[in-house]
């Protein structure tokens, strides 16, 4: 989030509008990779069986240690990082809007107090 995003609620709203699609895409990528991880493990277990791994433990160890599985985990790590970064940027923009709302309410209350005194 840039300093301009913090200047006004309008900037914060524009930021939320602009980043929400990016956040949705990042989240869908993360969910896809989480689900694909299960498929990849199953594929690698089948491959391990074809390569002569006899026990379930051997096949599972083969799958978890396989380079393709490790690469998938790296991709998942990146996807989670991107999603979380965007999520917190969006939360910060929402907080900026809430701060503005509170400031406006405080300003109205102060004006009402001043009007009551005079």
DSSP file (Angstrom, degrees, kcal/mol; ACC not computed):
  #  RESIDUE AA STRUCTURE BP1 BP2  ACC     N-H-->O    O-->H-N    N-H-->O    O-->H-N    TCO  KAPPA ALPHA  PHI   PSI    X-CA   Y-CA   Z-CA
    1    1 A X              0   0    0      0, 0.0     2,-0.1     0, 0.0    89,-0.0   0.000 360.0 360.0 360.0 138.6    0.0    0.0    0.0
    2    2 A X    >>  -     0   0    0      1,-0.1     3,-0.7     0, 0.0     4,-0.7  -0.457 360.0-107.5 -94.3 168.5    1.3    3.4   -0.9
    3    3 A X  G >4 S+     0   0    0      1,-0.2     3,-1.0     2,-0.2     4,-0.4   0.841 118.6  62.7 -61.3 -33.7    1.3    6.6    1.1
    4    4 A X  G >> S+     0   0    0      1,-0.3     3,-1.2     2,-0.2     4,-0.5   0.834  94.3  62.0 -61.9 -32.0   -1.4    7.9   -1.3
    5    5 A X  G <4 S+     0   0    0     -3,-0.7     3,-0.3     1,-0.3    -1,-0.3   0.809 102.3  51.6 -62.4 -29.1   -3.7    5.1   -0.2
    6    6 A X  G << S+     0   0    0     -3,-1.0    -1,-0.3    -4,-0.7    -2,-0.2   0.552  89.0  82.4 -85.9  -7.8   -3.7    6.5    3.3
    7    7 A X  T <4 S-     0   0    0     -3,-1.2     2,-0.3    -4,-0.4    -1,-0.2   0.859 103.3  -4.8 -70.5 -35.4   -4.6   10.1    2.3
    8    8 A X     X  -     0   0    0     -4,-0.5     4,-2.0    -3,-0.3    -1,-0.1  -0.978  65.0-109.7-153.5 162.2   -8.3    9.7    2.1
    9    9 A X  H  > S+     0   0    0     -2,-0.3     4,-2.9     1,-0.2     5,-0.2   0.836 117.6  60.1 -64.7 -29.9  -11.1    7.1    2.3
   10   10 A X  H  > S+     0   0    0      2,-0.2     4,-2.4     1,-0.2    -1,-0.2   0.919 105.7  46.7 -62.6 -42.8  -11.6    7.6   -1.4
   11   11 A X  H  > S+     0   0    0      2,-0.2     4,-2.4     1,-0.2    -1,-0.2   0.913 112.6  50.2 -63.5 -42.2   -8.0    6.4   -2.0
   12   12 A X  H  X S+     0   0    0     -4,-2.0     4,-2.5     2,-0.2    -2,-0.2   0.913 111.0  48.7 -63.4 -42.5   -8.5    3.5    0.3
   13   13 A X  H  X S+     0   0    0     -4,-2.9     4,-2.8     2,-0.2    -1,-0.2   0.904 111.0  50.1 -64.0 -41.1  -11.7    2.5   -1.4
   14   14 A X  H  X S+     0   0    0     -4,-2.4     4,-2.7     2,-0.2    -1,-0.2   0.904 110.1  51.2 -63.0 -40.2  -10.0    2.7   -4.8
   15   15 A X  H  X S+     0   0    0     -4,-2.4     4,-2.6     2,-0.2     5,-0.2   0.938 110.6  48.0 -61.8 -46.2   -7.2    0.5   -3.5
   16   16 A X  H  X S+     0   0    0     -4,-2.5     4,-1.9     1,-0.2    -2,-0.2   0.932 112.9  49.1 -60.2 -46.0   -9.7   -2.1   -2.2
   17   17 A X  H  X S+     0   0    0     -4,-2.8     4,-0.6     1,-0.2    -1,-0.2   0.924 115.2  43.9 -58.3 -45.7  -11.5   -2.0   -5.6
   18   18 A X  H  < S+     0   0    0     -4,-2.7     4,-0.5     1,-0.2    -1,-0.2   0.845 119.7  40.1 -71.4 -34.3   -8.2   -2.4   -7.5
   19   19 A X  H  X S+     0   0    0     -4,-2.6     4,-2.7    -5,-0.2     5,-0.2   0.633  93.5  80.8 -93.2 -14.1   -6.7   -5.1   -5.3
   20   20 A X  H  X S+     0   0    0     -4,-1.9     4,-2.4    -5,-0.2    -1,-0.2   0.898  95.0  47.0 -63.4 -39.7   -9.7   -7.3   -4.5
   21   21 A X  H  X S+     0   0    0     -4,-0.6     4,-2.4     2,-0.2    -1,-0.2   0.900 112.3  50.8 -66.5 -39.5   -9.5   -9.1   -7.9
   22   22 A X  H  > S+     0   0    0     -4,-0.5     4,-2.3     2,-0.2    -2,-0.2   0.901 111.1  48.5 -63.4 -40.8   -5.8   -9.6   -7.4
   23   23 A X  H  X S+     0   0    0     -4,-2.7     4,-2.6     2,-0.2    -2,-0.2   0.912 110.1  51.5 -65.5 -42.4   -6.5  -11.0   -3.9
   24   24 A X  H  X S+     0   0    0     -4,-2.4     4,-2.4     1,-0.2    -2,-0.2   0.906 110.7  48.5 -61.6 -41.6   -9.2  -13.3   -5.2
   25   25 A X  H  X S+     0   0    0     -4,-2.4     4,-2.1     2,-0.2    -1,-0.2   0.916 111.5  49.6 -64.4 -42.9   -6.8  -14.7   -7.9
   26   26 A X  H  X S+     0   0    0     -4,-2.3     4,-2.2     1,-0.2    57,-0.2   0.903 112.0  48.4 -63.3 -41.0   -4.1  -15.2   -5.3
   27   27 A X  H  X S+     0   0    0     -4,-2.6     4,-2.6     2,-0.2     5,-0.2   0.913 110.2  50.7 -67.1 -41.5   -6.5  -17.1   -3.0
   28   28 A X  H  X S+     0   0    0     -4,-2.4     4,-2.5     1,-0.2    -1,-0.2   0.877 109.8  51.5 -64.1 -35.8   -7.8  -19.3   -5.8
   29   29 A X  H  X S+     0   0    0     -4,-2.1     4,-2.5     2,-0.2    -1,-0.2   0.919 110.5  48.4 -64.7 -43.8   -4.2  -20.1   -6.7
   30   30 A X  H  X S+     0   0    0     -4,-2.2     4,-2.2    49,-0.2    -2,-0.2   0.930 113.0  46.6 -62.3 -46.1   -3.4  -21.1   -3.1
   31   31 A X  H  X S+     0   0    0     -4,-2.6     4,-2.2     2,-0.2     5,-0.2   0.913 111.7  52.0 -63.5 -42.6   -6.6  -23.3   -2.8
   32   32 A X  H  X S+     0   0    0     -4,-2.5     4,-3.2    -5,-0.2     5,-0.2   0.939 110.6  47.6 -58.6 -47.7   -5.8  -24.9   -6.2
   33   33 A X  H  X S+     0   0    0     -4,-2.5     4,-1.9     1,-0.2    -1,-0.2   0.874 109.3  53.8 -64.7 -36.4   -2.3  -25.8   -5.1
   34   34 A X  H  X S+     0   0    0     -4,-2.2     4,-0.7     2,-0.2    -1,-0.2   0.917 114.7  41.0 -62.4 -41.8   -3.5  -27.1   -1.8
   35   35 A X  H >X S+     0   0    0     -4,-2.2     4,-1.2     1,-0.2     3,-0.7   0.900 112.9  53.2 -73.0 -40.7   -5.9  -29.4   -3.6
   36   36 A X  H 3X S+     0   0    0     -4,-3.2     4,-3.2     1,-0.2     5,-0.2   0.817  96.9  68.3 -64.9 -29.5   -3.4  -30.4   -6.3
   37   37 A X  H 3X S+     0   0    0     -4,-1.9     4,-2.2     1,-0.2    -1,-0.2   0.886  99.3  50.0 -55.7 -40.0   -0.9  -31.4   -3.7
   38   38 A X  H <X S+     0   0    0     -3,-0.7     4,-2.1    -4,-0.7    -1,-0.2   0.909 112.1  47.0 -66.1 -42.4   -3.2  -34.3   -2.8
   39   39 A X  H  X S+     0   0    0     -4,-1.2     4,-2.6     2,-0.2    -2,-0.2   0.917 111.3  51.3 -64.2 -43.6   -3.4  -35.3   -6.4
   40   40 A X  H  X S+     0   0    0     -4,-3.2     4,-2.5     1,-0.2    -2,-0.2   0.899 108.7  51.5 -62.5 -40.8    0.3  -35.0   -6.9
   41   41 A X  H  X S+     0   0    0     -4,-2.2     4,-2.3    -5,-0.2    -1,-0.2   0.935 110.6  48.5 -61.1 -45.5    1.0  -37.2   -3.9
   42   42 A X  H  X S+     0   0    0     -4,-2.1     4,-2.1     1,-0.2    -2,-0.2   0.913 111.4  49.8 -61.8 -42.7   -1.4  -39.9   -5.2
   43   43 A X  H  X S+     0   0    0     -4,-2.6     4,-2.2     1,-0.2    -1,-0.2   0.903 112.2  47.9 -62.4 -41.1    0.3  -39.8   -8.7
   44   44 A X  H  X S+     0   0    0     -4,-2.5     4,-2.6     2,-0.2    -1,-0.2   0.844 108.1  54.4 -71.5 -32.4    3.7  -40.1   -7.1
   45   45 A X  H  X S+     0   0    0     -4,-2.3     4,-2.1     2,-0.2    -1,-0.2   0.912 109.6  48.0 -65.1 -41.4    2.6  -43.0   -4.9
   46   46 A X  H  X S+     0   0    0     -4,-2.1     4,-2.0     2,-0.2    -2,-0.2   0.916 111.9  49.8 -63.0 -42.8    1.4  -44.8   -8.0
   47   47 A X  H  X S+     0   0    0     -4,-2.2     4,-1.5     1,-0.2    -2,-0.2   0.904 108.9  52.5 -61.8 -41.5    4.7  -44.0   -9.7
   48   48 A X  H  <>S+     0   0    0     -4,-2.6     5,-2.5     1,-0.2    -1,-0.2   0.891 107.4  52.0 -62.3 -39.7    6.5  -45.4   -6.6
   49   49 A X  H ><5S+     0   0    0     -4,-2.1     3,-1.5     1,-0.2    -1,-0.2   0.911 108.2  51.0 -63.3 -42.1    4.6  -48.6   -6.8
   50   50 A X  H 3<5S+     0   0    0     -4,-2.0    -1,-0.2     1,-0.3    -2,-0.2   0.799 106.5  56.0 -65.1 -28.1    5.5  -49.0  -10.5
   51   51 A X  T 3<5S-     0   0    0     -4,-1.5    -1,-0.3    -5,-0.2    -2,-0.2   0.376 128.1 -97.4 -87.1   4.7    9.1  -48.5   -9.5
   52   52 A X  T < 5 +     0   0    0     -3,-1.5     2,-0.5     1,-0.3    -3,-0.2   0.552  68.2 152.7  97.7   7.5    8.9  -51.3   -7.0
   53   53 A X      < -     0   0    0     -5,-2.5    -1,-0.3     1,-0.2    -2,-0.1  -0.622  23.2-170.8 -71.6 122.4    8.3  -49.6   -3.7
   54   54 A X        +     0   0    0     -2,-0.5    -1,-0.2     4,-0.0     2,-0.2   0.899  53.8  58.5 -89.8 -43.5    6.5  -52.3   -1.8
   55   55 A X  S  > S-     0   0    0      1,-0.1     4,-2.1     4,-0.0     5,-0.2  -0.493  79.0-121.8 -92.8 159.9    5.1  -50.8    1.4
   56   56 A X  H  > S+     0   0    0      1,-0.2     4,-2.7     2,-0.2     5,-0.2   0.878 114.7  55.1 -62.5 -37.7    2.8  -47.9    1.8
   57   57 A X  H  > S+     0   0    0      1,-0.2     4,-2.6     2,-0.2    -1,-0.2   0.907 107.2  49.1 -63.8 -41.9    5.4  -46.2    3.9
   58   58 A X  H  > S+     0   0    0      2,-0.2     4,-2.3     1,-0.2    -1,-0.2   0.912 113.1  47.4 -62.5 -42.6    8.0  -46.5    1.1
   59   59 A X  H  X S+     0   0    0     -4,-2.1     4,-2.4     2,-0.2    -2,-0.2   0.910 113.3  47.3 -66.9 -42.7    5.6  -45.1   -1.5
   60   60 A X  H  X S+     0   0    0     -4,-2.7     4,-2.7     2,-0.2     5,-0.2   0.919 112.3  49.4 -66.9 -42.1    4.6  -42.2    0.7
   61   61 A X  H  X S+     0   0    0     -4,-2.6     4,-2.0     1,-0.2    -2,-0.2   0.904 110.3  51.9 -61.1 -41.5    8.2  -41.4    1.5
   62   62 A X  H  X S+     0   0    0     -4,-2.3     4,-1.0    -5,-0.2    -2,-0.2   0.933 111.2  47.4 -58.6 -47.2    9.0  -41.5   -2.2
   63   63 A X  H >< S+     0   0    0     -4,-2.4     3,-0.6     1,-0.2     6,-0.3   0.937 113.0  46.8 -62.7 -48.2    6.1  -39.1   -2.9
   64   64 A X  H 3< S+     0   0    0     -4,-2.7    -1,-0.2     1,-0.2    -2,-0.2   0.825 116.4  44.7 -65.4 -31.3    7.0  -36.6   -0.2
   65   65 A X  H 3< S+     0   0    0     -4,-2.0    -1,-0.2    -5,-0.2    -2,-0.2   0.583  86.7 116.4 -88.5 -10.3   10.7  -36.6   -1.2
   66   66 A X  S <X S-     0   0    0     -4,-1.0     4,-2.2    -3,-0.6     3,-0.4  -0.305  71.0-128.0 -65.1 141.6   10.1  -36.4   -4.9
   67   67 A X  H  > S+     0   0    0      1,-0.2     4,-2.6     2,-0.2     5,-0.2   0.862 108.2  55.2 -58.0 -39.8   11.4  -33.2   -6.6
   68   68 A X  H  > S+     0   0    0      1,-0.2     4,-1.9     2,-0.2    -1,-0.2   0.881 108.9  47.8 -63.9 -37.3    8.0  -32.5   -8.2
   69   69 A X  H  > S+     0   0    0     -3,-0.4     4,-2.1    -6,-0.3    -2,-0.2   0.911 111.7  49.6 -68.8 -42.6    6.3  -32.6   -4.8
   70   70 A X  H  X S+     0   0    0     -4,-2.2     4,-2.0     1,-0.2    -2,-0.2   0.896 110.2  51.2 -63.9 -40.4    8.9  -30.3   -3.3
   71   71 A X  H  X S+     0   0    0     -4,-2.6     4,-2.3     1,-0.2    -1,-0.2   0.897 107.8  52.9 -63.1 -40.0    8.5  -27.9   -6.2
   72   72 A X  H  X S+     0   0    0     -4,-1.9     4,-2.4     1,-0.2    -2,-0.2   0.910 107.6  51.3 -61.1 -42.3    4.8  -27.9   -5.6
   73   73 A X  H  X S+     0   0    0     -4,-2.1     4,-2.4     2,-0.2    -1,-0.2   0.882 107.7  52.7 -62.7 -38.2    5.3  -27.0   -2.0
   74   74 A X  H  X S+     0   0    0     -4,-2.0     4,-2.1     2,-0.2    -1,-0.2   0.920 109.7  48.8 -62.3 -42.9    7.6  -24.1   -3.0
   75   75 A X  H  X S+     0   0    0     -4,-2.3     4,-2.5     1,-0.2    -2,-0.2   0.894 110.3  51.1 -62.9 -39.8    4.8  -22.9   -5.3
   76   76 A X  H  X S+     0   0    0     -4,-2.4     4,-2.5     2,-0.2     5,-0.2   0.895 107.3  53.6 -64.0 -40.5    2.3  -23.2   -2.5
   77   77 A X  H  X S+     0   0    0     -4,-2.4     4,-2.1     1,-0.2    -2,-0.2   0.924 111.1  45.7 -59.6 -45.2    4.6  -21.2   -0.1
   78   78 A X  H  X S+     0   0    0     -4,-2.1     4,-2.5     2,-0.2    -2,-0.2   0.911 111.5  52.4 -65.1 -42.8    4.8  -18.4   -2.7
   79   79 A X  H  X S+     0   0    0     -4,-2.5     4,-2.5     1,-0.2   -49,-0.2   0.905 110.4  47.6 -61.6 -42.2    1.0  -18.4   -3.3
   80   80 A X  H  X S+     0   0    0     -4,-2.5     4,-2.8     2,-0.2     5,-0.2   0.905 110.8  52.1 -65.3 -41.1    0.3  -18.2    0.5
   81   81 A X  H  X S+     0   0    0     -4,-2.1     4,-2.2    -5,-0.2    -2,-0.2   0.924 111.8  45.7 -61.1 -45.4    2.8  -15.3    0.8
   82   82 A X  H  X S+     0   0    0     -4,-2.5     4,-2.3     2,-0.2     5,-0.2   0.937 114.2  48.4 -63.5 -47.2    1.2  -13.4   -2.0
   83   83 A X  H  X S+     0   0    0     -4,-2.5     4,-2.6   -57,-0.2    -2,-0.2   0.930 113.0  47.0 -60.0 -46.8   -2.3  -14.0   -0.7
   84   84 A X  H  X S+     0   0    0     -4,-2.8     4,-2.4     2,-0.2     5,-0.2   0.893 110.2  53.1 -64.7 -39.8   -1.4  -13.0    2.9
   85   85 A X  H  X S+     0   0    0     -4,-2.2     4,-1.9    -5,-0.2    -1,-0.2   0.942 113.0  43.6 -59.9 -47.8    0.3   -9.8    1.7
   86   86 A X  H  X S+     0   0    0     -4,-2.3     4,-2.6     1,-0.2    -2,-0.2   0.899 110.7  55.8 -65.3 -40.4   -2.7   -8.7   -0.3
   87   87 A X  H  X S+     0   0    0     -4,-2.6     4,-2.2     1,-0.2    -2,-0.2   0.925 110.3  44.6 -58.5 -45.4   -5.1   -9.7    2.6
   88   88 A X  H  X S+     0   0    0     -4,-2.4     4,-2.2     2,-0.2    -1,-0.2   0.826 110.5  54.1 -72.9 -30.3   -3.2   -7.4    5.0
   89   89 A X  H  X S+     0   0    0     -4,-1.9     4,-2.0    -5,-0.2    -1,-0.2   0.927 110.8  46.9 -64.1 -43.3   -3.0   -4.6    2.5
   90   90 A X  H  X S+     0   0    0     -4,-2.6     4,-2.2     1,-0.2    -2,-0.2   0.893 111.2  51.4 -65.8 -39.3   -6.8   -4.8    2.1
   91   91 A X  H  X S+     0   0    0     -4,-2.2     4,-2.4    -5,-0.2    -1,-0.2   0.900 108.3  52.0 -63.3 -39.9   -7.2   -4.9    5.9
   92   92 A X  H  X S+     0   0    0     -4,-2.2     4,-2.2     2,-0.2    -2,-0.2   0.895 108.6  50.6 -64.0 -39.5   -5.0   -1.8    6.3
   93   93 A X  H  X S+     0   0    0     -4,-2.0     4,-1.8     2,-0.2    -1,-0.2   0.906 110.4  49.8 -64.4 -40.6   -7.2    0.0    3.7
   94   94 A X  H  X S+     0   0    0     -4,-2.2     4,-2.2     1,-0.2    -2,-0.2   0.889 109.1  51.8 -64.0 -39.2  -10.3   -0.9    5.6
   95   95 A X  H  X S+     0   0    0     -4,-2.4     4,-2.8     1,-0.2    -1,-0.2   0.901 105.8  55.2 -63.7 -39.8   -8.7    0.3    8.8
   96   96 A X  H  X S+     0   0    0     -4,-2.2     4,-2.2     1,-0.2    -1,-0.2   0.909 108.2  48.7 -58.9 -41.5   -8.0    3.6    7.1
   97   97 A X  H  X S+     0   0    0     -4,-1.8     4,-2.5     2,-0.2    -1,-0.2   0.909 111.1  49.8 -65.0 -41.8  -11.7    3.9    6.2
   98   98 A X  H  X S+     0   0    0     -4,-2.2     4,-2.4     2,-0.2    -2,-0.2   0.885 109.1  52.0 -65.0 -38.3  -12.7    3.1    9.8
   99   99 A X  H  X S+     0   0    0     -4,-2.8     4,-2.7     2,-0.2    -1,-0.2   0.929 109.8  49.5 -61.8 -44.5  -10.2    5.7   11.1
  100  100 A X  H  X S+     0   0    0     -4,-2.2     4,-2.5     1,-0.2    -2,-0.2   0.920 110.1  50.6 -60.4 -44.3  -11.8    8.3    8.8
  101  101 A X  H  X S+     0   0    0     -4,-2.5     4,-2.4     1,-0.2    -1,-0.2   0.912 111.3  48.3 -60.9 -42.4  -15.3    7.4   10.0
  102  102 A X  H  X S+     0   0    0     -4,-2.4     4,-2.7     2,-0.2    -1,-0.2   0.916 110.8  50.9 -64.2 -42.6  -14.2    7.7   13.6
  103  103 A X  H  X S+     0   0    0     -4,-2.7     4,-2.5     1,-0.2    -2,-0.2   0.901 110.2  49.9 -61.4 -40.7  -12.6   11.1   12.9
  104  104 A X  H  X S+     0   0    0     -4,-2.5     4,-2.4     2,-0.2    -1,-0.2   0.915 111.2  48.3 -64.8 -42.1  -15.8   12.3   11.2
  105  105 A X  H  X S+     0   0    0     -4,-2.4     4,-2.5     2,-0.2    -2,-0.2   0.910 112.0  49.8 -64.0 -41.5  -17.9   11.2   14.1
  106  106 A X  H  X S+     0   0    0     -4,-2.7     4,-2.4     2,-0.2    -2,-0.2   0.903 109.8  51.3 -63.1 -40.8  -15.5   12.9   16.5
  107  107 A X  H  X S+     0   0    0     -4,-2.5     4,-2.3     2,-0.2    -2,-0.2   0.917 110.9  47.9 -62.5 -43.3  -15.7   16.1   14.4
  108  108 A X  H  X S+     0   0    0     -4,-2.4     4,-2.4     2,-0.2    -2,-0.2   0.913 111.6  50.0 -63.5 -42.6  -19.5   16.0   14.5
  109  109 A X  H  X S+     0   0    0     -4,-2.5     4,-2.3     1,-0.2    -2,-0.2   0.910 110.9  49.5 -62.8 -41.8  -19.5   15.5   18.3
  110  110 A X  H  X S+     0   0    0     -4,-2.4     4,-2.4     2,-0.2    -1,-0.2   0.907 110.5  50.2 -63.8 -42.2  -17.1   18.4   18.7
  111  111 A X  H  X S+     0   0    0     -4,-2.3     4,-2.3     1,-0.2    -1,-0.2   0.899 110.2  50.6 -63.3 -40.2  -19.3   20.6   16.6
  112  112 A X  H  X S+     0   0    0     -4,-2.4     4,-1.8     2,-0.2    -2,-0.2   0.901 110.2  49.7 -64.7 -40.4  -22.3   19.6   18.6
  113  113 A X  H  X S+     0   0    0     -4,-2.3     4,-1.6     2,-0.2    -2,-0.2   0.918 111.2  49.1 -62.9 -43.4  -20.5   20.4   21.9
  114  114 A X  H  X S+     0   0    0     -4,-2.4     4,-1.7     1,-0.2    -2,-0.2   0.894 110.6  50.6 -63.4 -40.5  -19.5   23.8   20.5
  115  115 A X  H  < S+     0   0    0     -4,-2.3    -1,-0.2     1,-0.2    -2,-0.2   0.827 109.1  51.6 -68.2 -31.1  -23.0   24.6   19.4
  116  116 A X  H  < S+     0   0    0     -4,-1.8    -1,-0.2     1,-0.2    -2,-0.2   0.825 108.8  51.0 -73.8 -31.7  -24.4   23.6   22.8
  117  117 A X  H  <        0   0    0     -4,-1.6    -2,-0.2     1,-0.2    -1,-0.2   0.858 360.0 360.0 -74.5 -36.8  -21.9   25.9   24.6
  118  118 A X     <        0   0    0     -4,-1.7    -1,-0.2    -5,-0.2    -2,-0.2   0.482 360.0 360.0 -85.7 360.0  -22.7   29.0   22.5
